[in-house]
Amino acid sequence: MIKKGKPKKVLILGSGALQIGQAGEFDYSGSQAIKALKEDGIETVLVNPNIATIQTSENFADKVYFIPIKSDFVERVIEKEKPEGILL
């Protein structure tokens, strides 16, 4: 079933576990996505194993899962959180 209108909850797959200096653009774009969604009243759920990003800062995303970005882990989060959208 396809719902119309804005979603209430969105899952964001973060920049992941890259080496220092490699994830700057991903961290910035993901952080801006979280800010924009929150400003629009949309709950954000972030999956990102990298604790050294702005995306995972305390009180930024509504929920943060520090787990690998692998299908079996992400599928479990989707089942638990039931997001209405996913951003990469």
C-alpha positions as CSV (number, residue, x, y, z in Angstrom):
1,M,0.0,0.0,0.0
2,I,1.4,3.4,-1.0
3,K,0.6,6.2,1.5
4,K,0.4,9.8,0.3
5,G,1.7,12.8,2.3
6,K,4.8,13.1,4.3
7,P,6.1,10.2,6.4
8,K,6.1,10.2,10.2
9,K,9.3,8.2,10.6
10,V,12.3,7.8,8.3
11,L,15.3,5.5,8.5
12,I,18.6,7.0,7.5
13,L,21.6,4.8,6.5
14,G,24.6,6.8,7.6
15,S,28.0,7.2,6.2
16,G,29.3,4.0,7.7
17,A,32.7,2.9,9.0
18,L,35.1,4.7,6.7
19,Q,38.6,5.8,7.5
20,I,39.2,9.3,8.9
21,G,38.9,11.9,6.2
22,Q,36.9,9.8,3.8
23,A,33.4,10.4,5.1
24,G,33.2,14.2,5.3
25,E,30.7,14.6,2.5
26,F,28.5,11.7,3.6
27,D,28.5,13.0,7.2
28,Y,27.6,16.5,6.1
29,S,24.8,15.4,3.8
30,G,23.4,12.9,6.3
31,S,23.5,15.5,9.0
32,Q,21.7,18.0,6.9
33,A,19.0,15.4,6.0
34,I,18.4,14.7,9.7
35,K,18.1,18.5,10.4
36,A,15.7,19.0,7.5
37,L,13.5,16.0,8.5
38,K,13.4,17.1,12.2
39,E,12.4,20.6,11.1
40,D,9.6,19.1,9.2
41,G,8.4,17.1,12.3
42,I,9.6,13.8,10.9
43,E,11.1,11.3,13.4
44,T,14.6,10.1,12.4
45,V,16.1,6.7,13.0
46,L,19.8,6.5,12.1
47,V,21.8,3.4,11.4
48,N,25.5,4.2,11.5
49,P,28.4,2.2,13.0
50,N,30.7,5.2,13.0
51,I,30.7,7.0,16.4
52,A,33.0,9.7,15.0
53,T,30.4,11.5,12.9
54,I,28.2,14.5,13.6
55,Q,25.2,12.3,12.6
56,T,25.6,10.2,15.7
57,S,26.0,13.2,18.1
58,E,23.8,13.1,21.2
59,N,20.3,14.5,20.7
60,F,20.7,14.8,16.9
61,A,18.8,11.9,15.4
62,D,15.8,10.7,17.4
63,K,17.2,7.2,17.6
64,V,20.7,5.9,16.7
65,Y,21.7,2.3,16.1
66,F,25.5,1.7,16.2
67,I,25.4,-1.4,14.1
68,P,27.0,-2.5,10.8
69,I,25.3,-1.3,7.6
70,K,24.6,-4.9,6.4
71,S,21.3,-6.2,5.2
72,D,20.6,-8.6,8.2
73,F,21.2,-5.9,10.8
74,V,19.3,-3.2,8.9
75,E,16.4,-5.5,8.3
76,R,16.0,-6.0,12.0
77,V,15.9,-2.3,12.6
78,I,13.3,-1.9,9.9
79,E,11.1,-4.6,11.5
80,K,11.4,-3.0,14.9
81,E,11.1,0.7,13.9
82,K,8.7,0.3,11.0
83,P,9.8,3.5,9.1
84,E,7.7,4.9,6.3
85,G,10.8,5.8,4.3
86,I,14.5,5.1,3.9
87,L,17.2,7.6,2.9
88,L,20.7,6.5,1.9
